[in-house]
């Protein structure tokens, strides 16, 4: 006689059955325990598939009754059995769990627009399932999975009500890759290191194609997003934007056997008297853990990072205008922050049809509020908006630049923002943040809310990863979170690394989030020999996505460039309607196509110091005629010529060592 099973239960309840037959008394007992290996698969594990059934997540309980998951794509392993669960101060939700129930599969649909991404209109379709777990003490944890055609997302939910805050000491989430996989990973800087104790700022170089399990050279671990490859499958791991109820996370330094565990920030990564690790009253949702899965094309085109972010706050978005900006500091440094130079840069922005001019550090001392107001009025007459730099202040850095005492608390922040709004300032660049602790995450959110209320755009520097904040706060134009161009101006070794570094970024840091790399140098870098070509630099204006794109080239350098190059930079769009991956491999080369204003822009760069010939499949442009700007041996270093895509959609492009190109159709 088979025992009855409760639908959607993975454990047997205590039960007794008495069978009387022919005077024979038979007592059958069963205790509450995990399913035996001979039990049906439905009792041991559950599978959730993507809408197109290419990606599958398998959820199960391990021998110690800890929750685990695994991911396959077209039947091939992407992640092997990986851990789920958290350990709270007063609850262990990592083992000894009972699966109370499992929800039915639900369809999730979301459509939204965003101006600071690689695609303006986005549609998210996924299948959702929730697993309701409980430990022996009756403490509850739900694991919510959503699987789309481009990846997997999951998060934890702690139901109930609590008058006091619950505290998570450790999240046991892990990502176990087959040992044949390799990764493109950026080490996380240790807190309070670097110039004036300004780390961590996500400003290390990626280690490229390393075997999984390779320890990070820095004890703080690895930053998100983290890129992996195993055969035909690629995976990009990140998380959705934490609000004030969670810290920012990363991957731990060590990954024995290719199993990467999620890690929390270091103790120093907090506001004064603030907290590092997550704590919140119940009910409580954690951020989404996101794994984009597919071909390299799928990764490059995925929008999961914003698909899972919180929708936009309620605000008047009429002031939100992405654009391009002139910026003196990158090449001219501190001495350029004076009235006359900034006036010339406003004229430069106006000539180039750029929307903004950024005035960097110490403007309050070297120019002053009254004269900056004059500059704002002058800029307005030329249809240019001013952006101003601020130090994030606080005890977490010793950077001397000012203003540094205005952002720290709500009252002074609102007073300063109101003053800027009345002066006609369009946005702020805020620098030197204190890490990824929960209290610092709250600080970012508070700044964004207050800036939105005062109709100010925001650019964070020396900062964490955006993690989708740009969707929740549409006034967030961009964040640095990358070893950008300013480092090239400091040391030759950074210039030597630029080409390879730039070919990783479209597959990692810049996949989901806007990035203020500050690209495009076409002339000279003081005391530095640039190793990339002019065609390479021009291509970055299309390859790198940022709500406000700050160009480093100064008026004197731009004046030396051919008219067609200047014309291109006057017209290159600030908002992209669509993006397509054409070709590439991280660390070697990348070609992307982006659409806006009825045109397609195709840009490519060579990350290696050898010439290459690439056959590009541009079938979506077959028969189209356009212009082609690339490197040449002419005095200008570039040439422009006509191009037509053949009927078969193929075209061949020759790339110089560390070279690049742009096409417009």
N, C-alpha and C positions, 0 to 999 in steps of 0.2 A: 504494500500500500504506500503510495507516495504521499508525503506530507503536504498540506496546503501551503501556498506561498502568498504573502501579501504583495500586491503589485507595487513596484518601485521601492522595495525594501532590499537591502543587501545583507541583512542579518536576520537570523531566526529568533523569534520571541520564545520565551519559556513556554512550553506547552506539554500537555499530557493527553494521550488518547487511549481509551480503553475499548478493546475489541473483544466481544464475546461471540464465540462461534463454536458450536458443538461442545459447549461446556468448558471451552478453553479460555482462560483469562490471559490476555496479552497486554502488557503495559508498555507503551512507547513514550519515551521522554526525549526532549531536546532542550539544551540550554542556549542562552543567548551568546552566540559566537559568530565569527566570520564564516563566510561561505567556504565550503571545502572545494578543493580543486575540481571535483566532479560536478559541482553545482553549475547551473546554466550560466552562460556568459552574461545575461542580463543582471544576474545577482552579483557578479564579481566586478563588472565594469560597464561603463556607458560611453557611447560615442556620439559626438556632435559634429556634423559636416557643414561645410560652406554651402551656399546656395548652388554652386556649380559642381559640388561634390568632389572637388579636387583636393581640398584640405580637410583633414579630420583630426579631431582632438579625442583622445581616449582618457577618461577619468576613472580612477580606481582607488581602492584602499590597499596599502602595502601590508606586509606581514605584521608590522607594529601598529596597524590601524591608522597610519598617517595617510593623508590625501596626496595623491600623485596625479600627474597628467603627462601625456606624450602627444607629439604632433607628427603627422605624416602628410606628405604631398604626393599625390598619384601613387600611393602605396609605399613610397620610399621614406625612411626616417628623416625627420628634420630635428626634432628633439626626442631623445629617449626618456624613459621614466624620470621625471623631475619632481621636485618637492613643492608642496603647498603648505600654507599654514603660518601662524604667528605665535609668538610667546609673549603674553602680557605679564604685567607685574603680578597679577592675581589669577592668571589662567594660562594653561598650556593647551594650545590648539594645534599642536604639531603631531600628536600621536594619541592612541587610545580613543579614536573618534568613532562614532556611530553615524551611519548615513540615515538620517531620519526620513527624508523624502527627496524626490527629484521632480522638478517641474516639467511640464510638457515643453516641447520645442516651440519657441515663439519666433515670429519674423520681426526684425527691427528695420525700420526705414527712417532715414534722415536726409534732408536736403538743405543746403545752406550756401551762402555766398561769403567770400572772404577776399579782401583786397591785397593782402600781404603774403600771398602764397603763389605757387606755380600754376594754380588753376583757380579761376574765380568762382565758378559754380561747381558744386560737388554733391555727389549722391552716395550715400552709404547704405548698403544692404547687407544684412547679416542674419544668422540664426543664433538664438539665445537659449541658454538653459542654466538653471540655478540648482546647485547641490546644497541641501540643507544638512549641516553637520552639527553634532553635539558631543561634548566630552563627558566623562563619567560623572562630573560634577554638575552637569546640566547646562554648562555655558555654551552658547551657540555661535556658530560662524557659518555664513553662506559663502560659497564660491560661485561667482557669476561669470559664465563664459559667453563670449560672442565671437562667432566665426564668420568671416567674410571671404570673398574670393581672393583677397590679397593678404589675409593673415588672421591672427588670433589675438583676442584681447580677453583679459580676465581681471577681476578685482574681488576684494573681500568686502562683506557687509556684516556688521555686528548689530543684530536687532536688539530690541528692548529699550528700556528707559533707565538712565542712571543719573543720580544727583551729583555724583563725583566723577572726575575725569578718569577714564581708563588709559593705561599707559602701555604701549608696545615696546618691549625691550629689544626684540629681534624679529625680523620677518624672514621666514625660512624659504621663501620662494627661490627656486633655482631653475637653471636652464642647462640641461645636460646634452651636449652635442656628441655625435659619434667621434671617436678619437681620430678619424681621418679628416675631420674638418679643419679649417683654418680661419683666422680672424683678422680684421682690420680694426685695431683698437687704440684708443687714445688714453694714456695714463691720466689718472686724476692727481693733481698736485696736492701735497700735504698742506694743511691749513697753516697760516701764519708764516709761510715761506715766500720767497720771491722779493721783488722790489718793494720796500716799505711794508712788508707783511701783507701784500695784497692778494695772495693766493688763498683759495683756489679760484681760478678764472677760466677753466677749460681752455688753456693756452699751451698745450703740449702737442708734439707731432704724433701722428698715427704711426703705430707699428704695423707694417703692411704684410699681410699673408702669413702671419705667424701660426705655428701649430697651436691648436686649442690646448688649454692647460698651461700655456706659458705664463709664468707669474708676471704681474705688473712690476716694472722697475721701481715703482713708488708704492709705499705701503697703503696709501689711500685707495688704491684699486684702479678701476677703469670707468670712464665716463659713458653716459648714453649720448647718442645712439651708438650701439656696438654692432658691427657688421660681420657676418660669418658666411662661409661657403662650404658646402659638402656636396661634391658632384654637381648635379644640375640644380640643386636647391641652394638658394640664398635666404638668409634671415637677417632682419635688422631689429634689434631690441631697443625699446625705449619705454617711456611712461607718459601718461597724460599729466597735465599741469596740477601739481598739488596746491591746494589752497592753504589757509591757516591751520588746517586740521591734520597736516602730514608734512613730513620733511621731503626734500628731494633725495632720490636714491641713486645708487651706482652699482657696479659689479665689484665683488670683493677681489682682493689682490691675487689670491690663489684659487685655482680651479682644478683640483685633482681629478684626473680621469675625464677632463673636459666638462666638468659640472661647475658652472658659474653660479654663485649664490649672490642674491641681492644683498647689498650692504647699506647701512645708514651712514650719515656724515660723521666726521671726527668731532670730538668734544668742543673744540674751539670754534666750530662753525655755528655761532649763535649770536643773537643780539644780547646786549648787556642785561643780565637777569632773565634772559629768555631761555627757551628749551631747544634741545637738539632733536631728540627722538619724538615720535608721534604720541600725542595724547589728545583725547577728546571725550566728551560725553557721548552716551548712546542715544539714538542710533547713529551709526558711523560707517561711512563708505571710505575705502582707501582709493588712491588713484588707480587708474587702469594700468596693468602691465601689458605692453603691446609687443607683438612679434609679427612684423611684416614678413610674409613668406611667398616665395615664387622665384621666377627668373630674375636676372639683374634688371631687366626692363620693368618687371613688376615692382621691384624695390624702388627704382628711380621715379616711377610714376605714382606710387602709392600716396594716399592722403590720410592714412590711419591716424597719424599724430594729431590731426585736427578733427577727424571724424569722431574720435572718442573724447575730445575736449569738451568742456562745458559750453553751452551756447552763449551768445553775446549777452552781456548785461544790457539792461534797458537804458539807452542813452541816445541823445540827438547826434547822429553820425554825420551831419552836414559839414563839420570841420575836418573830417578824416580824409586827407588827400595825400596818398603816396606820391613820391616824386624823387627827383635827383637833387643832389646838393653839392655846392662848392665847399671846400674845406682847406684852410691854410695850414693847419698845424702839422699834418702828416709829413710834409717836406720842409716846411719853414720853421716848425717847432715854436717854442715859447715866445720868441721875439716877434712873431707875427701877430700876436694878440694885442694889437693897437688899432686905434680908430682909423687911420689912413689906409692901412693894409686891408682891414675888413671892408672898408668902403669900396676898395678896388675889387675885392672878391664878390661883393654884391653886384657890381657892374659885370663882372665875369659871368656870374650865374645868369644874369639877365641876357647877356649875349648868347649864352649856350641854351637858352630856353629851359633852364633848370629852376625848380620850384623853391629851393632853399639855399641858405648859406649858414653854416655852423660856425659859431664863435666859441672857441675852446677855453680851457682853464685860465683862471686868474683874470677874466674879463672884468670882474667887479672891482679889482684893484687897478688894472691897467687902462681901462676905458671908463668904467663907472656906469651906474644905472641911468643917469641923465643922458649921457652921450650914447649909450646903447639905445635909449628911446629915440634919439635922433636917427640912429642907423636904422631902426625898425621903420620909422616913417619914410626914410629915404628908400629902403628896400620895398616898402609897400607901393610906392609910386612907380617902381619898376617891376611890379608883380612878382616879387621875391619875398619869401617869409624868412624870419630869423629863428634859429635854434640856439639855445644856450646850454653850456656845460655846467654840471654840478658834481661835487664830491658827495658821496652818500653819507659821509660823516661817521661819527661813532668811534668806539674804541678799537674796532677790528682792523683798522689800518692806520699807518702813520704818514700817509701821503700828504704833503703840505699844501697841495693845490686848493684854491678856493673858487667859489663859495663852498664851504664844507659844514655849515651849521644850520642849514635851512630845511633839510629833508627828514630829519630824524623823528619828529613827532607830528601828529596830525595838525595841531594848532599852528605851528610855524610853517608847516608845509602848505596849508591852505592860505595862510597870509601871503607867502611867497608866490604861490600859483596865481592868486588873485591879482597881485601886483604885475606879474608877467602878462597875464591876460589883458589887463588894462593898458600895458605898454605896447600891445600888438604882437607879442612874441607868440610863435606858433607851436613851439615844442621844446622839450628839454632832453639833454643827454646826461644821464646820471651814472657815475663811475665808482669803482672800487667797493664792491659788496663783500659781505662777510661769510659766504659759503652757502650751504644747502640745508642747514638746520631748520626745523619747523618755524621757529620765530623769525628767521630770515625770509622764508617763503611768505609768511604773513606780511612782512615789511614790503616785499615786492607788490603783493596784492593791494595793500593799503595805498601805496604810491599811485598805482594804476587807477584805482577808484577815484582818488582825489584829483588826479590830473584830468580824468574824464569829466569830472564835475566842472572843472575850469576850462574845458575844451582845449586841452594841451596834448600834443603828440608826445610819445615817449620812446627813447632809445636807451637801453641799459648797456653799460660797458663794464669790463672787469667783473663779469657776472656769471650766473648759472645759465643752464640751457632753458630756452622758452617753454618747451614741453606743451605747446598748444595754447599758451596764454593769449597769443595773438587773435584767436577766435573769441575767447571769452571777453577780452578787452580790445576792441577793434582800434583803440587809440595807440596800442603798442605797435610801433612801426617795425622795430628790429631790435636785435640784441647781438652783442659781439660774440662771446662764448666760442672763440676760435683764435688760433695763432694767426693773426691777420697781418695786413701790410705794414703796420707800424713796426713790427719786429724786423721786417726786411730793412728798414731804415736804421736799425740799431747795430746789426752785425752781418757780416758777409755770409756767414754760414746759413743764415735764414734766407738770404737771396738765392743761395745755392740749392736750397730745399724747395723753393716755391713751386716749381713746375710739377714735381711729383705730389706734393702736398695738395695742390689745387685739383688734381684729378681724383683724389679720394673724397673730397668734400661733397660733390653732387650725389654720392652714394651713402653718405653718413650724416654729417652735421646739418647739411642744408636740404635734406630730403623732405622733412616735415616743417621746419621752422625757418623764419627769416634770419639772415646772418649779416652782420655789419663787418665784413672783411675789409672794406674800403679799398676797392680794386682800381685798376687802370692807371698805370704809369707808362707814359709814352716817350718821355725824354730822359731826364737825369735824376739820379738819387744821390744826394750829397754823400761823398766818401764811400759809396757802395757801387759795385758793378752789377747791374741787373743781368741775370742769366736767361731770362725769357725774352722772346721777341715781341715786337709791337703787335703783331697779329694775335699772339697769345694774350697780351694784356687787353686788347680790344674785345676779345671773345668773352672775357670775364664779365663784361657788362650785361651779357645775356645768360651766361651759365650760372652766375650767382644770383640768388633771389633775396631781395631785401625791400621792405616797404619804403624806406628811404635809402637810396644808394648814394653813399658819400664817395665821390671820386677824388683821388689823391692828386691828380694832375693839376698843376698851377697855371695861371694865365700865360706866363712866359713859355712854358712847355707846350701848351695847347696851340699857341700861335705858330709854332713851327710845323704843325701837322698839316697834311694835305686837306683841302677843303672838303673832300668826300669823307674823310675821317671825322672832322669836326661836325659835318652834317649828320653823320650816323649817330654821334653822341648827343646831338640836339634832339634827335627823333626817337631814339630807342625807348620803348614804352616803360612806364613805371608799374603798370598793372597787367598781369598776364591772364589771358582767357583760357589757355590750355598749354600743356607741355607734353612732349613726346621724347622718349629715349630712342636714340638712333644707333649708337654704338659706344663701346668703351669697356674699360676694365680698371678697377681702382688702383691708382698708382702708375698707370701706363698711359691711358688716353681716355677722353670722353667727348662725345658729340651729342648735343641736345637740340631739340627744335621747340620754339615757343611761339605762341600766336597772340597777337593783339592788334587792334585797330585795322582789322582786315588784312593783315600781313603775317607771314611766317618768317621768323628769324631762326636761322640754323647757325650754331656756333660750336667750334671744336678746338681742343687743345691737345698737344703732345706733351706728356709728362716725362718723357725720356730724352736723353741727349743724343739720339740717333734719328736720322730722317726716316719718315714713314710714308707709305702710300696706302690710303684707305679707300675701299669701295663702299660707298654709303648707299643704303636702300632708302630712297626718298619717294617711294611709290605714291604717297599721298600728295606729292607735288609734281607727278609726271606731266610733262608737257608745259610746265610753268617756266616762265622766264624771269630772271632776277639779276641782282648784282652780287658780286663776289669780291670781298676784300681779304687779302692774304699777304703773307710776307714776300718780299722780293729783295733783289740785290740793288735796287735803285737807291738813290741818295736818301729818299724819304724812309726807306726800309719797308715800304708797303706798296701794293698796287691794287687797283680796282679794275675789274673786267666784267663783261656780261657772262651769264651762265644760263643754260637751259637744261632742264632735267629730261633725259631721254624717255622714250615711250615705255621702256622696261623699268623705269623708276630708279635706275642706278646711275651714280655719278662717282668719279674718282677724284680724290683730293690728295694732293701731295703736301705733307707737313714737314717743315724744317725741324731740326732738333730744338726741343722746347718751344715749338712754334704753334701757330693757331690761325683761325680764320673766322669770318662771319659771312653769311649769305642772307639776303633779304628777297622774299618773293611776294 
